[in-house]
Amino acid sequence: MSPKWIFTVGILTGLVTLPGGAVAQNSSPSPNLMVASENLPTQSQQKTAPADCHRTSGSTHHVIGILDGKTVRLEDGSILSLKGIQTAEMSDTGTEPGASSRPDHKAHLSLKQLVLGRAITLRSGKPRRDRHNRILAHVFTTKDGTRLWIQGELVRSGLAMANPGPHRHNCSQMLLTLEQNARENDRGHWADRSFRIYRAWQTRAIASREQTFQLVEGRIRRVSRLRNKFYLNFGRDWKTDFTIVVGRRVARQLHWRGSEFKKLKGKKVRVRGWIEFNRGPLIRLAHPHDLEILPRRK
């Protein structure tokens, strides 16, 4: 059986076998992950992540330091940030750096155990760096003969959330599936509430998380357009309610026109992204896959 078929069957049966023989546990995704809509991902697309996530060639380095729950220092002095995930932020609780109670402490310890002093392979697709000149890549290592995907381990354990961002990688869909599994089974920060899904009507609570990465769920009450942006509003007062802002780039990726956006009115959705505040809390949609249309309850 080819690696591609092994990987696909593994996701559907609960065991993910990576090329090279590694096995990662993954219970079956909930059937209510997503309802298909025009140009939004379907359930089957979320369940079956492409196998070449684990087969792309990359460079090898050694980790000499752990800076936080998703950032490491390599032997050449360069800084690497784990692509496609977001760990709990210190700003969530205001604790001081180094405090064992800070939200990313568990991710920091886990990352240390997984990669410190070890050789890692970077799988980044097209090489990318962020605005701080940190390398962005998916990271793999071998421990006790088992090949590990570091992002997958952190998300599966509930110590990180999936944050695919605008530059999506073939691993993105698998991270979303692993996150859902961790959330449904109350693993890691999903149990201690460092990670949670906010309701759109909780505007004060959402606003208090400004400049942090969050998940928000609610029903769209109004859809409006101003110049080249669409605004998805969740309350009666569009000036102060929670809002999703869809810019021209993402609208083009959706291949939607105004009439398609209007159809979102009344839909219950879940969105992920960075919280901003402009009279009310908002998230700017980074990619179509960051917006999930949820099914109606029977």
C-alpha positions in Angstrom: 0.0 0.0 0.0 1.4 3.4 -0.9 2.1 6.1 1.8 -0.7 8.2 0.4 -3.2 5.4 0.9 -1.8 4.5 4.3 -2.2 8.1 5.5 -5.7 8.5 4.2 -7.0 5.2 5.7 -5.2 6.1 8.9 -7.2 9.3 9.4 -10.5 7.5 8.8 -9.7 4.6 11.2 -8.2 6.6 14.0 -4.5 5.8 13.5 -2.3 8.1 11.3 0.7 6.3 9.9 3.4 8.7 8.7 5.8 7.7 5.9 8.7 6.0 7.7 6.5 4.0 10.1 5.4 6.5 12.7 1.9 6.2 14.2 -0.1 9.0 15.6 -3.4 8.5 17.5 -6.5 10.3 16.1 -10.0 9.4 17.0 -12.6 9.7 14.4 -13.7 13.3 13.6 -17.2 14.5 14.6 -19.7 14.3 11.7 -20.8 17.8 12.6 -17.5 19.5 11.8 -18.7 21.4 8.8 -21.6 21.8 6.4 -20.4 22.3 2.8 -21.0 25.6 1.2 -19.8 27.2 -2.1 -16.0 27.1 -2.1 -15.7 26.3 1.7 -14.1 23.0 2.7 -16.4 20.0 3.0 -16.3 17.3 5.7 -14.4 14.9 3.5 -11.8 17.5 2.6 -11.2 18.2 6.3 -10.9 14.4 7.1 -8.4 13.5 4.5 -5.2 15.6 4.7 -2.8 15.3 1.7 -0.1 12.7 2.4 2.6 15.0 0.9 2.4 17.1 4.1 4.8 14.5 5.4 6.9 13.9 2.3 8.1 17.3 1.2 11.9 17.5 1.2 13.5 19.9 3.7 16.7 20.8 5.5 18.0 19.3 8.7 19.1 21.3 11.8 19.8 20.8 15.5 17.8 22.6 18.2 19.9 24.3 20.9 17.3 26.3 22.7 13.5 26.7 23.4 12.3 30.3 23.5 8.6 29.6 24.0 5.8 27.1 23.3 6.3 27.3 19.5 9.7 29.0 18.9 13.2 27.4 19.0 16.8 28.5 18.3 18.8 26.5 15.8 22.5 25.6 15.8 23.3 28.4 13.4 21.7 31.0 15.6 18.5 31.4 13.5 15.1 31.4 15.1 12.4 29.0 14.0 8.7 29.4 14.6 6.4 26.4 14.2 4.2 27.1 11.3 0.4 26.6 11.3 -0.2 26.6 15.1 -0.8 29.0 17.9 0.0 28.3 21.6 -1.6 30.1 24.6 -0.4 33.7 24.9 1.0 35.2 28.1 -1.3 38.2 27.5 -4.3 35.9 28.3 -3.4 36.0 32.0 -0.8 38.7 32.4 1.7 36.4 34.2 5.4 37.2 34.0 7.7 35.4 31.6 9.1 32.3 33.1 6.2 31.8 35.5 5.1 28.1 35.6 1.5 29.2 35.6 1.6 31.0 32.3 -0.6 29.5 29.6 2.2 28.4 27.2 4.2 26.7 30.0 3.0 23.2 29.2 3.6 23.7 25.5 7.1 25.1 26.3 7.9 21.9 28.4 6.4 19.6 25.8 8.4 21.3 23.0 11.6 21.0 25.1 11.0 17.3 25.6 10.3 16.7 21.9 13.1 18.6 20.2 15.8 20.1 22.5 19.2 18.7 21.5 17.7 16.7 18.7 18.0 16.8 14.9 14.9 18.1 13.2 13.8 18.3 9.6 12.1 21.4 8.3 9.2 20.9 5.8 8.1 24.3 4.7 7.0 24.1 1.1 8.1 27.4 -0.2 10.7 28.9 2.3 9.1 31.7 4.3 10.0 34.0 7.1 7.8 36.2 9.2 8.2 39.9 9.8 10.6 39.2 12.7 12.8 37.2 10.2 11.9 33.9 11.9 11.9 30.8 9.8 8.4 29.3 9.4 8.2 25.6 8.8 6.6 22.3 9.8 9.0 20.3 11.9 9.7 16.6 12.1 12.0 14.6 14.4 12.7 11.0 15.3 12.4 9.7 18.8 12.9 6.1 19.8 12.6 5.1 16.2 9.3 6.9 15.8 8.9 9.8 13.4 7.1 12.7 15.0 5.3 15.7 13.5 5.9 18.4 16.2 2.9 20.6 15.3 0.6 17.6 15.2 1.8 16.4 18.7 1.2 19.8 20.3 -2.3 20.2 18.7 -3.3 16.6 19.4 -2.3 17.1 23.1 -4.4 20.3 23.4 -1.4 22.5 23.9 -1.8 24.4 20.6 -4.6 25.5 18.3 -4.5 25.2 14.5 -3.7 28.6 12.9 -3.2 28.0 9.2 -3.1 31.7 8.3 -3.1 33.1 4.8 -0.2 30.9 3.5 -1.8 27.5 3.9 0.2 24.2 3.8 -0.9 20.7 3.0 -0.7 19.9 6.8 -3.4 22.5 7.6 -6.5 20.2 7.2 -4.9 17.6 9.5 -4.2 20.2 12.2 -7.9 21.3 12.1 -9.0 17.6 12.6 -6.5 17.1 15.4 -7.6 20.3 17.1 -11.3 19.2 17.0 -10.4 15.8 18.5 -8.5 17.5 21.3 -11.3 19.9 22.0 -14.0 17.2 22.0 -11.9 15.1 24.5 -10.9 18.0 26.8 -7.2 17.6 26.4 -4.7 20.1 27.6 -5.8 23.7 27.5 -9.3 22.7 26.3 -9.8 21.3 29.8 -8.3 24.2 31.8 -10.1 26.8 29.6 -7.0 28.5 28.4 -8.5 27.5 25.0 -12.2 28.0 24.5 -14.8 28.9 21.9 -16.3 32.3 22.6 -20.0 33.0 21.7 -20.4 36.0 19.5 -22.7 37.7 22.0 -19.9 37.7 24.6 -18.5 41.0 23.2 -16.9 42.2 26.4 -15.1 38.9 26.9 -13.9 38.8 23.3 -12.8 42.4 23.4 -10.7 41.6 26.5 -8.7 39.1 24.4 -7.6 41.8 21.9 -4.4 40.8 20.0 -4.8 37.1 20.9 -5.8 34.2 18.6 -9.3 32.9 19.4 -12.3 30.9 18.1 -15.7 32.6 18.0 -19.0 31.0 17.2 -22.4 32.5 16.5 -25.2 33.2 14.0 -24.8 35.9 11.3 -27.5 38.6 11.6 -26.5 41.0 8.9 -24.2 41.0 5.9 -23.1 44.4 4.4 -20.5 45.6 2.0 -18.4 48.8 2.0 -16.1 49.4 -0.9 -14.2 46.1 -1.4 -14.9 44.5 2.0 -17.8 42.5 3.4 -18.9 42.7 7.0 -20.6 39.8 8.7 -22.3 41.1 11.8 -23.6 39.0 14.8 -25.8 41.5 16.7 -28.4 44.2 16.3 -25.9 47.1 16.7 -23.4 46.6 13.9 -21.2 49.3 15.4 -20.4 47.4 18.6 -21.3 43.8 18.0 -18.8 41.1 17.0 -17.9 41.3 13.3 -16.0 39.2 10.7 -14.3 41.4 8.1 -13.7 39.7 4.7 -11.2 41.6 2.5 -10.9 41.6 -1.2 -8.2 38.9 -1.3 -10.2 36.4 0.6 -13.4 37.2 -1.3 -11.5 36.5 -4.5 -10.3 33.1 -3.1 -13.9 32.3 -2.4 -14.9 33.4 -5.9 -18.0 34.9 -4.3 -20.0 37.9 -5.2 -22.3 39.9 -3.1 -25.2 37.6 -3.6 -23.3 34.6 -2.2 -22.3 36.6 0.9 -25.9 37.5 1.4 -26.8 33.8 1.7 -24.7 33.7 4.9 -27.3 35.7 6.8 -28.9 33.4 9.4 -26.1 30.8 9.2 -24.4 29.6 12.3 -20.6 29.8 11.9 -17.3 29.4 13.7 -14.3 31.6 12.9 -10.7 31.6 14.0 -8.3 34.5 14.0 -6.7 37.4 15.8 -9.0 39.6 17.8 -9.0 43.3 17.0 -11.1 46.2 18.3 -12.8 49.0 16.4 -15.8 50.2 18.5 -16.5 46.4 18.8 -14.5 43.2 18.6 -13.7 41.8 15.1 -11.7 39.1 13.3 -10.3 39.8 9.8 -10.7 36.5 7.9 -7.2 35.4 6.8 -8.3 32.4 4.6 -11.7 30.9 3.6 -10.9 27.8 5.6 -10.9 29.9 8.8 -14.6 30.2 8.5 -16.7 27.1 9.2 -20.4 26.9 8.5 -22.0 24.7 11.2 -24.9 22.4 10.7 -28.4 22.9 11.9 -29.3 21.0 15.0 -32.0 18.4 14.3 
